[in-house]
Amino acid sequence: MKPIITYLRVSTDRQGKSGLGLEAQRSALAKFAEAEGLDVTAEYVEVETGKGADALERRPQLAAALAAARKAKCPVVVAKLDRLSRDVHFISGLMTHKVPFIVAELGAEADPFMLHLYAALAEKERALISQRTTAALAAKKAAGGKLGNRTNLAEAQAKGAAANAAEAERFAANVLPVVEKIRASGVTSLAGIAEELTARGVATPRGRQWHPASVGNLLKRAVT
């Protein structure tokens, strides 16, 4: 049986904690692997928000899946294309990593051109929805309707801080399993872990390289 690595993604913290969507993806991937005679050797699960998600440094589990697939010389398989992205530029960027992707929903024969085509269609649909929303808001404003939320500044700042904290927790939840695998391989020093994370293409939340201090801050979240 040919080996594959599966990648699952949910777009909110709530979905990640409840498992909503994950089991459906896992079931679809298992059925696909069985039908195609493939062996799932590893599974990577990502939990992150939709905003800013189309950047590899915000997808540490996808970066880890790419590194593992490159080492094993096998493809990464997702249940649906939107589990990778609906953004054509992001899909194109993934192709430069020279790791084949298979979308179970599209079939094993779907080549990179087809993936680009489907991503372009999804991107166009998203743009049309945005245009219709903007037009509806403009029409409401022209008719004298009030737009926006008048939440006071202190409340808005509190919500912003809470959102930032939640995002940091989500990032840590995705990266810590990668760190545990690195530790299990025998690398336990902060400097060594930082070097391994960088080598695997996993970036910090700000898209930078890891240093011992940043690894230490990440590990502190595991015990708080």
ChimeraX commands (.cxc) that place a marker at each C-alpha (Angstrom):
marker #1 position 0.00,0.00,0.00 radius 0.5
marker #1 position 1.23,3.46,-0.85 radius 0.5
marker #1 position 1.76,5.76,2.18 radius 0.5
marker #1 position -0.04,9.09,2.55 radius 0.5
marker #1 position -0.20,11.83,5.15 radius 0.5
marker #1 position -3.59,13.36,5.93 radius 0.5
marker #1 position -4.25,16.98,6.86 radius 0.5
marker #1 position -7.44,18.08,8.62 radius 0.5
marker #1 position -8.43,21.64,9.43 radius 0.5
marker #1 position -11.19,23.34,11.37 radius 0.5
marker #1 position -11.60,27.08,11.29 radius 0.5
marker #1 position -12.62,27.96,14.83 radius 0.5
marker #1 position -11.58,27.11,18.37 radius 0.5
marker #1 position -15.11,25.89,19.07 radius 0.5
marker #1 position -15.00,23.41,16.21 radius 0.5
marker #1 position -11.60,22.20,17.29 radius 0.5
marker #1 position -12.66,21.52,20.86 radius 0.5
marker #1 position -15.95,19.88,19.94 radius 0.5
marker #1 position -14.55,17.88,17.07 radius 0.5
marker #1 position -17.20,19.40,14.79 radius 0.5
marker #1 position -16.10,18.77,11.24 radius 0.5
marker #1 position -13.02,16.74,12.16 radius 0.5
marker #1 position -14.76,13.37,12.28 radius 0.5
marker #1 position -16.46,14.03,8.95 radius 0.5
marker #1 position -13.09,14.83,7.38 radius 0.5
marker #1 position -11.43,11.85,9.04 radius 0.5
marker #1 position -14.21,9.52,7.85 radius 0.5
marker #1 position -14.00,10.83,4.27 radius 0.5
marker #1 position -10.23,10.40,4.24 radius 0.5
marker #1 position -10.44,6.87,5.66 radius 0.5
marker #1 position -12.96,5.84,2.98 radius 0.5
marker #1 position -10.83,7.42,0.26 radius 0.5
marker #1 position -7.67,5.65,1.48 radius 0.5
marker #1 position -9.45,2.31,1.61 radius 0.5
marker #1 position -10.91,2.73,-1.89 radius 0.5
marker #1 position -7.56,3.76,-3.38 radius 0.5
marker #1 position -5.45,1.23,-1.49 radius 0.5
marker #1 position -3.54,3.88,0.47 radius 0.5
marker #1 position -2.02,3.69,3.95 radius 0.5
marker #1 position -2.43,6.68,6.29 radius 0.5
marker #1 position 0.93,6.88,8.06 radius 0.5
marker #1 position 0.38,10.19,9.87 radius 0.5
marker #1 position -2.37,12.69,10.53 radius 0.5
marker #1 position -1.99,16.42,11.15 radius 0.5
marker #1 position -4.84,18.49,12.58 radius 0.5
marker #1 position -4.97,22.29,12.45 radius 0.5
marker #1 position -7.20,24.53,14.55 radius 0.5
marker #1 position -7.17,28.21,13.59 radius 0.5
marker #1 position -9.35,31.17,12.75 radius 0.5
marker #1 position -10.34,31.97,9.20 radius 0.5
marker #1 position -8.80,35.44,9.34 radius 0.5
marker #1 position -5.23,35.42,8.12 radius 0.5
marker #1 position -5.33,31.66,7.70 radius 0.5
marker #1 position -3.98,31.74,4.15 radius 0.5
marker #1 position -0.38,32.07,5.26 radius 0.5
marker #1 position 1.80,29.03,5.87 radius 0.5
marker #1 position 3.40,30.52,8.99 radius 0.5
marker #1 position -0.07,30.53,10.57 radius 0.5
marker #1 position -0.50,26.85,9.72 radius 0.5
marker #1 position 2.24,25.07,11.73 radius 0.5
marker #1 position 0.55,21.71,11.34 radius 0.5
marker #1 position 0.40,22.11,7.55 radius 0.5
marker #1 position 4.08,23.08,7.55 radius 0.5
marker #1 position 4.83,19.97,9.61 radius 0.5
marker #1 position 2.74,17.80,7.27 radius 0.5
marker #1 position 4.69,19.18,4.28 radius 0.5
marker #1 position 8.00,18.41,5.97 radius 0.5
marker #1 position 6.91,14.88,6.88 radius 0.5
marker #1 position 5.58,14.20,3.38 radius 0.5
marker #1 position 8.76,15.52,1.81 radius 0.5
marker #1 position 10.83,13.21,4.00 radius 0.5
marker #1 position 8.61,10.19,3.30 radius 0.5
marker #1 position 8.26,11.10,-0.40 radius 0.5
marker #1 position 4.49,10.74,-0.26 radius 0.5
marker #1 position 1.47,13.00,-0.89 radius 0.5
marker #1 position -0.59,15.04,1.56 radius 0.5
marker #1 position -4.31,14.24,1.32 radius 0.5
marker #1 position -7.19,16.51,2.38 radius 0.5
marker #1 position -10.91,15.77,2.36 radius 0.5
marker #1 position -11.92,18.96,0.51 radius 0.5
marker #1 position -10.00,21.72,-1.25 radius 0.5
marker #1 position -11.16,24.39,1.22 radius 0.5
marker #1 position -9.35,22.49,3.99 radius 0.5
marker #1 position -6.21,23.76,2.24 radius 0.5
marker #1 position -7.51,27.11,1.05 radius 0.5
marker #1 position -9.87,28.94,-1.30 radius 0.5
marker #1 position -7.05,31.32,-2.24 radius 0.5
marker #1 position -5.35,30.70,-5.60 radius 0.5
marker #1 position -2.12,32.40,-4.52 radius 0.5
marker #1 position -1.87,30.21,-1.42 radius 0.5
marker #1 position -2.53,27.05,-3.44 radius 0.5
marker #1 position 0.17,28.10,-5.93 radius 0.5
marker #1 position 2.59,28.68,-3.07 radius 0.5
marker #1 position 1.97,25.18,-1.73 radius 0.5
marker #1 position 2.81,23.69,-5.12 radius 0.5
marker #1 position 6.31,25.20,-4.94 radius 0.5
marker #1 position 7.10,22.88,-2.04 radius 0.5
marker #1 position 7.19,19.97,-4.51 radius 0.5
marker #1 position 4.90,17.88,-2.33 radius 0.5
marker #1 position 1.93,16.38,-4.20 radius 0.5
marker #1 position -1.53,17.15,-2.85 radius 0.5
marker #1 position -4.59,14.96,-3.29 radius 0.5
marker #1 position -8.12,16.21,-2.62 radius 0.5
marker #1 position -10.32,13.21,-1.80 radius 0.5
marker #1 position -13.45,15.00,-2.98 radius 0.5
marker #1 position -11.92,15.60,-6.44 radius 0.5
marker #1 position -10.37,12.17,-6.80 radius 0.5
marker #1 position -6.83,10.85,-6.96 radius 0.5
marker #1 position -6.38,11.90,-10.58 radius 0.5
marker #1 position -6.95,15.65,-10.01 radius 0.5
marker #1 position -3.71,17.34,-11.07 radius 0.5
marker #1 position -2.31,20.73,-9.90 radius 0.5
marker #1 position -4.05,22.53,-12.78 radius 0.5
marker #1 position -7.43,21.30,-11.57 radius 0.5
marker #1 position -6.65,22.36,-8.01 radius 0.5
marker #1 position -5.80,25.86,-9.26 radius 0.5
marker #1 position -9.01,25.94,-11.30 radius 0.5
marker #1 position -11.25,24.94,-8.41 radius 0.5
marker #1 position -9.48,27.39,-6.10 radius 0.5
marker #1 position -10.01,30.18,-8.66 radius 0.5
marker #1 position -13.72,29.41,-8.82 radius 0.5
marker #1 position -14.01,29.44,-5.02 radius 0.5
marker #1 position -12.09,32.73,-4.84 radius 0.5
marker #1 position -14.41,34.29,-7.43 radius 0.5
marker #1 position -17.47,33.15,-5.49 radius 0.5
marker #1 position -16.07,34.70,-2.31 radius 0.5
marker #1 position -15.44,38.00,-4.13 radius 0.5
marker #1 position -19.00,38.07,-5.46 radius 0.5
marker #1 position -20.40,37.52,-1.97 radius 0.5
marker #1 position -18.27,40.39,-0.66 radius 0.5
marker #1 position -19.47,42.67,-3.45 radius 0.5
marker #1 position -23.10,41.86,-2.76 radius 0.5
marker #1 position -22.61,42.53,0.96 radius 0.5
marker #1 position -20.96,45.89,0.26 radius 0.5
marker #1 position -23.76,46.87,-2.10 radius 0.5
marker #1 position -26.41,45.93,0.45 radius 0.5
marker #1 position -24.70,48.02,3.17 radius 0.5
marker #1 position -24.40,50.99,0.78 radius 0.5
marker #1 position -28.10,50.73,-0.05 radius 0.5
marker #1 position -28.99,50.63,3.65 radius 0.5
marker #1 position -26.85,53.71,4.33 radius 0.5
marker #1 position -28.42,55.58,1.40 radius 0.5
marker #1 position -31.85,54.80,2.82 radius 0.5
marker #1 position -30.88,56.42,6.14 radius 0.5
marker #1 position -30.05,53.26,8.06 radius 0.5
marker #1 position -27.32,53.26,10.70 radius 0.5
marker #1 position -24.28,51.07,10.16 radius 0.5
marker #1 position -21.66,49.80,12.56 radius 0.5
marker #1 position -21.50,48.89,16.22 radius 0.5
marker #1 position -21.24,51.69,18.77 radius 0.5
marker #1 position -19.53,49.59,21.42 radius 0.5
marker #1 position -17.47,51.79,23.74 radius 0.5
marker #1 position -13.69,51.87,23.37 radius 0.5
marker #1 position -12.89,50.05,26.62 radius 0.5
marker #1 position -15.15,47.16,25.70 radius 0.5
marker #1 position -13.68,47.01,22.20 radius 0.5
marker #1 position -10.14,46.95,23.62 radius 0.5
marker #1 position -11.09,44.17,26.03 radius 0.5
marker #1 position -12.54,42.12,23.20 radius 0.5
marker #1 position -9.41,42.72,21.15 radius 0.5
marker #1 position -7.16,41.55,23.98 radius 0.5
marker #1 position -9.32,38.46,24.49 radius 0.5
marker #1 position -9.16,37.69,20.78 radius 0.5
marker #1 position -5.37,38.02,20.77 radius 0.5
marker #1 position -5.09,35.72,23.78 radius 0.5
marker #1 position -7.37,33.16,22.14 radius 0.5
marker #1 position -5.31,33.29,18.95 radius 0.5
marker #1 position -2.12,32.72,20.96 radius 0.5
marker #1 position -3.73,29.70,22.64 radius 0.5
marker #1 position -4.78,28.27,19.27 radius 0.5
marker #1 position -1.29,28.74,17.86 radius 0.5
marker #1 position 0.26,27.04,20.89 radius 0.5
marker #1 position -2.19,24.14,20.61 radius 0.5
marker #1 position -1.07,23.56,17.02 radius 0.5
marker #1 position 2.67,23.89,17.60 radius 0.5
marker #1 position 3.02,22.00,20.88 radius 0.5
marker #1 position 2.37,18.58,19.27 radius 0.5
marker #1 position 5.20,19.32,16.85 radius 0.5
marker #1 position 7.45,20.21,19.79 radius 0.5
marker #1 position 6.54,16.95,21.53 radius 0.5
marker #1 position 7.59,14.99,18.43 radius 0.5
marker #1 position 10.88,16.88,18.39 radius 0.5
marker #1 position 11.44,16.08,22.07 radius 0.5
marker #1 position 10.59,12.43,21.45 radius 0.5
marker #1 position 13.35,12.33,18.83 radius 0.5
marker #1 position 15.87,13.25,21.52 radius 0.5
marker #1 position 16.12,17.03,21.04 radius 0.5
marker #1 position 15.22,18.62,24.38 radius 0.5
marker #1 position 17.14,21.91,24.67 radius 0.5
marker #1 position 15.36,25.16,23.85 radius 0.5
marker #1 position 17.99,26.01,21.26 radius 0.5
marker #1 position 17.69,22.58,19.66 radius 0.5
marker #1 position 13.90,22.77,19.54 radius 0.5
marker #1 position 14.09,26.25,18.00 radius 0.5
marker #1 position 16.46,24.97,15.33 radius 0.5
marker #1 position 14.20,21.98,14.56 radius 0.5
marker #1 position 11.05,24.12,14.31 radius 0.5
marker #1 position 12.78,26.45,11.87 radius 0.5
marker #1 position 14.10,23.51,9.84 radius 0.5
marker #1 position 10.58,22.08,9.58 radius 0.5
marker #1 position 9.22,25.33,8.19 radius 0.5
marker #1 position 7.22,26.22,11.31 radius 0.5
marker #1 position 7.34,29.96,11.99 radius 0.5
marker #1 position 6.48,31.96,15.10 radius 0.5
marker #1 position 3.08,33.72,15.28 radius 0.5
marker #1 position 4.72,36.76,13.67 radius 0.5
marker #1 position 6.24,34.72,10.87 radius 0.5
marker #1 position 9.78,34.82,12.26 radius 0.5
marker #1 position 12.38,32.21,13.10 radius 0.5
marker #1 position 12.35,30.55,16.50 radius 0.5
marker #1 position 14.83,31.36,19.28 radius 0.5
marker #1 position 15.29,29.72,22.68 radius 0.5
marker #1 position 13.30,32.50,24.37 radius 0.5
marker #1 position 10.32,32.14,22.03 radius 0.5
marker #1 position 10.33,28.36,22.53 radius 0.5
marker #1 position 10.40,28.93,26.28 radius 0.5
marker #1 position 7.39,31.24,26.06 radius 0.5
marker #1 position 5.53,28.63,24.02 radius 0.5
marker #1 position 6.27,25.86,26.53 radius 0.5
marker #1 position 5.00,28.03,29.38 radius 0.5
marker #1 position 1.54,27.88,27.79 radius 0.5
marker #1 position 1.62,24.12,28.11 radius 0.5
marker #1 position 1.71,24.36,31.91 radius 0.5
marker #1 position -0.66,27.32,32.46 radius 0.5
marker link #1:1,2 radius 0.2
marker link #1:2,3 radius 0.2
marker link #1:3,4 radius 0.2
marker link #1:4,5 radius 0.2
marker link #1:5,6 radius 0.2
marker link #1:6,7 radius 0.2
marker link #1:7,8 radius 0.2
marker link #1:8,9 radius 0.2
marker link #1:9,10 radius 0.2
marker link #1:10,11 radius 0.2
marker link #1:11,12 radius 0.2
marker link #1:12,13 radius 0.2
marker link #1:13,14 radius 0.2
marker link #1:14,15 radius 0.2
marker link #1:15,16 radius 0.2
marker link #1:16,17 radius 0.2
marker link #1:17,18 radius 0.2
marker link #1:18,19 radius 0.2
marker link #1:19,20 radius 0.2
marker link #1:20,21 radius 0.2
marker link #1:21,22 radius 0.2
marker link #1:22,23 radius 0.2
marker link #1:23,24 radius 0.2
marker link #1:24,25 radius 0.2
marker link #1:25,26 radius 0.2
marker link #1:26,27 radius 0.2
marker link #1:27,28 radius 0.2
marker link #1:28,29 radius 0.2
marker link #1:29,30 radius 0.2
marker link #1:30,31 radius 0.2
marker link #1:31,32 radius 0.2
marker link #1:32,33 radius 0.2
marker link #1:33,34 radius 0.2
marker link #1:34,35 radius 0.2
marker link #1:35,36 radius 0.2
marker link #1:36,37 radius 0.2
marker link #1:37,38 radius 0.2
marker link #1:38,39 radius 0.2
marker link #1:39,40 radius 0.2
marker link #1:40,41 radius 0.2
marker link #1:41,42 radius 0.2
marker link #1:42,43 radius 0.2
marker link #1:43,44 radius 0.2
marker link #1:44,45 radius 0.2
marker link #1:45,46 radius 0.2
marker link #1:46,47 radius 0.2
marker link #1:47,48 radius 0.2
marker link #1:48,49 radius 0.2
marker link #1:49,50 radius 0.2
marker link #1:50,51 radius 0.2
marker link #1:51,52 radius 0.2
marker link #1:52,53 radius 0.2
marker link #1:53,54 radius 0.2
marker link #1:54,55 radius 0.2
marker link #1:55,56 radius 0.2
marker link #1:56,57 radius 0.2
marker link #1:57,58 radius 0.2
marker link #1:58,59 radius 0.2
marker link #1:59,60 radius 0.2
marker link #1:60,61 radius 0.2
marker link #1:61,62 radius 0.2
marker link #1:62,63 radius 0.2
marker link #1:63,64 radius 0.2
marker link #1:64,65 radius 0.2
marker link #1:65,66 radius 0.2
marker link #1:66,67 radius 0.2
marker link #1:67,68 radius 0.2
marker link #1:68,69 radius 0.2
marker link #1:69,70 radius 0.2
marker link #1:70,71 radius 0.2
marker link #1:71,72 radius 0.2
marker link #1:72,73 radius 0.2
marker link #1:73,74 radius 0.2
marker link #1:74,75 radius 0.2
marker link #1:75,76 radius 0.2
marker link #1:76,77 radius 0.2
marker link #1:77,78 radius 0.2
marker link #1:78,79 radius 0.2
marker link #1:79,80 radius 0.2
marker link #1:80,81 radius 0.2
marker link #1:81,82 radius 0.2
marker link #1:82,83 radius 0.2
marker link #1:83,84 radius 0.2
marker link #1:84,85 radius 0.2
marker link #1:85,86 radius 0.2
marker link #1:86,87 radius 0.2
marker link #1:87,88 radius 0.2
marker link #1:88,89 radius 0.2
marker link #1:89,90 radius 0.2
marker link #1:90,91 radius 0.2
marker link #1:91,92 radius 0.2
marker link #1:92,93 radius 0.2
marker link #1:93,94 radius 0.2
marker link #1:94,95 radius 0.2
marker link #1:95,96 radius 0.2
marker link #1:96,97 radius 0.2
marker link #1:97,98 radius 0.2
marker link #1:98,99 radius 0.2
marker link #1:99,100 radius 0.2
marker link #1:100,101 radius 0.2
marker link #1:101,102 radius 0.2
marker link #1:102,103 radius 0.2
marker link #1:103,104 radius 0.2
marker link #1:104,105 radius 0.2
marker link #1:105,106 radius 0.2
marker link #1:106,107 radius 0.2
marker link #1:107,108 radius 0.2
marker link #1:108,109 radius 0.2
marker link #1:109,110 radius 0.2
marker link #1:110,111 radius 0.2
marker link #1:111,112 radius 0.2
marker link #1:112,113 radius 0.2
marker link #1:113,114 radius 0.2
marker link #1:114,115 radius 0.2
marker link #1:115,116 radius 0.2
marker link #1:116,117 radius 0.2
marker link #1:117,118 radius 0.2
marker link #1:118,119 radius 0.2
marker link #1:119,120 radius 0.2
marker link #1:120,121 radius 0.2
marker link #1:121,122 radius 0.2
marker link #1:122,123 radius 0.2
marker link #1:123,124 radius 0.2
marker link #1:124,125 radius 0.2
marker link #1:125,126 radius 0.2
marker link #1:126,127 radius 0.2
marker link #1:127,128 radius 0.2
marker link #1:128,129 radius 0.2
marker link #1:129,130 radius 0.2
marker link #1:130,131 radius 0.2
marker link #1:131,132 radius 0.2
marker link #1:132,133 radius 0.2
marker link #1:133,134 radius 0.2
marker link #1:134,135 radius 0.2
marker link #1:135,136 radius 0.2
marker link #1:136,137 radius 0.2
marker link #1:137,138 radius 0.2
marker link #1:138,139 radius 0.2
marker link #1:139,140 radius 0.2
marker link #1:140,141 radius 0.2
marker link #1:141,142 radius 0.2
marker link #1:142,143 radius 0.2
marker link #1:143,144 radius 0.2
marker link #1:144,145 radius 0.2
marker link #1:145,146 radius 0.2
marker link #1:146,147 radius 0.2
marker link #1:147,148 radius 0.2
marker link #1:148,149 radius 0.2
marker link #1:149,150 radius 0.2
marker link #1:150,151 radius 0.2
marker link #1:151,152 radius 0.2
marker link #1:152,153 radius 0.2
marker link #1:153,154 radius 0.2
marker link #1:154,155 radius 0.2
marker link #1:155,156 radius 0.2
marker link #1:156,157 radius 0.2
marker link #1:157,158 radius 0.2
marker link #1:158,159 radius 0.2
marker link #1:159,160 radius 0.2
marker link #1:160,161 radius 0.2
marker link #1:161,162 radius 0.2
marker link #1:162,163 radius 0.2
marker link #1:163,164 radius 0.2
marker link #1:164,165 radius 0.2
marker link #1:165,166 radius 0.2
marker link #1:166,167 radius 0.2
marker link #1:167,168 radius 0.2
marker link #1:168,169 radius 0.2
marker link #1:169,170 radius 0.2
marker link #1:170,171 radius 0.2
marker link #1:171,172 radius 0.2
marker link #1:172,173 radius 0.2
marker link #1:173,174 radius 0.2
marker link #1:174,175 radius 0.2
marker link #1:175,176 radius 0.2
marker link #1:176,177 radius 0.2
marker link #1:177,178 radius 0.2
marker link #1:178,179 radius 0.2
marker link #1:179,180 radius 0.2
marker link #1:180,181 radius 0.2
marker link #1:181,182 radius 0.2
marker link #1:182,183 radius 0.2
marker link #1:183,184 radius 0.2
marker link #1:184,185 radius 0.2
marker link #1:185,186 radius 0.2
marker link #1:186,187 radius 0.2
marker link #1:187,188 radius 0.2
marker link #1:188,189 radius 0.2
marker link #1:189,190 radius 0.2
marker link #1:190,191 radius 0.2
marker link #1:191,192 radius 0.2
marker link #1:192,193 radius 0.2
marker link #1:193,194 radius 0.2
marker link #1:194,195 radius 0.2
marker link #1:195,196 radius 0.2
marker link #1:196,197 radius 0.2
marker link #1:197,198 radius 0.2
marker link #1:198,199 radius 0.2
marker link #1:199,200 radius 0.2
marker link #1:200,201 radius 0.2
marker link #1:201,202 radius 0.2
marker link #1:202,203 radius 0.2
marker link #1:203,204 radius 0.2
marker link #1:204,205 radius 0.2
marker link #1:205,206 radius 0.2
marker link #1:206,207 radius 0.2
marker link #1:207,208 radius 0.2
marker link #1:208,209 radius 0.2
marker link #1:209,210 radius 0.2
marker link #1:210,211 radius 0.2
marker link #1:211,212 radius 0.2
marker link #1:212,213 radius 0.2
marker link #1:213,214 radius 0.2
marker link #1:214,215 radius 0.2
marker link #1:215,216 radius 0.2
marker link #1:216,217 radius 0.2
marker link #1:217,218 radius 0.2
marker link #1:218,219 radius 0.2
marker link #1:219,220 radius 0.2
marker link #1:220,221 radius 0.2
marker link #1:221,222 radius 0.2
marker link #1:222,223 radius 0.2
marker link #1:223,224 radius 0.2
view
